[in-house]
């Protein structure tokens, strides 16, 4: 008689505003994993997916192998999750692997599950998250942060990355790769910083620094030194540097690099220019230095970025 599959229960929290495409996409992904596992000799794992809508009934009874908090299409979850937070904390305390995607990280943070951990959420929510939970270390350049019994994923579609990671944990790497091929999903190697856009902080209330930021936006390709920035702000250099870092979180040279890389991304996506031409247009006379800075900020070389994101296929280097 064949061995009975070892079923592990996966609960998906369908809170108000949860992204249903993620809820049902994850459910489908586990169902496909179950099918491939059943066809593979010697594989006994199986995932039983349950959906819990807090407003409709009691939560699923433990034990649960995994709890997933999906993304939201309606902004960030409320500042007090109440019973939901307590339920998440209780399941984590029992040894359940707790996971979030995008804005779902706010609920994990409300439950106290991200304290003294590194976590990620959607890059566009980083400011709101940091304001509400300043004690949590954010790594929004990463699409997936795996920290033992807690996993956080970044963007709205990062549920595919989380789903594959969970399939690997529950079923093993062979089934995970089979599922990835079936869904035509890259099983690894992506980072959120490939997709995030540098959005300068302008709401800090320092008018002198904001004036410099707008001045830099228009002149980022020029050779601009610290004295010229301080003069634009009408401040002494040391005072300007201190206030600039406080307002933007970056030193002026770093800020200028982010502006230039942002403009380089646009050129690489739209135009058939060589990498050296792109470097020159955004303010770098040395293409080698440009490549190093681009790689450090985005995690991809300019050529790799073009191959992934150009409007049309372009191969110049």
HELIX and SHEET records of a PDB file:
HELIX    1   1 UNK A   20  UNK A   39  1                                  20    
HELIX    2   2 UNK A   83  UNK A   93  1                                  11    
HELIX    3   3 UNK A  104  UNK A  110  1                                   7    
HELIX    4   4 UNK A  123  UNK A  125  5                                   3    
HELIX    5   5 UNK A  126  UNK A  132  1                                   7    
HELIX    6   6 UNK A  156  UNK A  158  5                                   3    
HELIX    7   7 UNK A  159  UNK A  171  1                                  13    
HELIX    8   8 UNK A  173  UNK A  183  1                                  11    
HELIX    9   9 UNK A  192  UNK A  194  5                                   3    
HELIX   10  10 UNK A  207  UNK A  219  1                                  13    
HELIX   11  11 UNK A  226  UNK A  233  1                                   8    
HELIX   12  12 UNK A  237  UNK A  248  1                                  12    
HELIX   13  13 UNK A  252  UNK A  270  1                                  19    
HELIX   14  14 UNK A  275  UNK A  282  1                                   8    
HELIX   15  15 UNK A  287  UNK A  298  1                                  12    
HELIX   16  16 UNK A  302  UNK A  309  1                                   8    
SHEET    1   A 6 UNK A  45  UNK A  52  0                                        
SHEET    2   A 6 UNK A   6  UNK A  13  1                                        
SHEET    3   A 6 UNK A  66  UNK A  69  1                                        
SHEET    4   A 6 UNK A  97  UNK A 101  1                                        
SHEET    5   A 6 UNK A 150  UNK A 153  1                                        
SHEET    6   A 6 UNK A 144  UNK A 147 -1                                        
SHEET    1   B 2 UNK A 118  UNK A 119  0                                        
SHEET    2   B 2 UNK A 137  UNK A 138  1                                        
END                                                                             
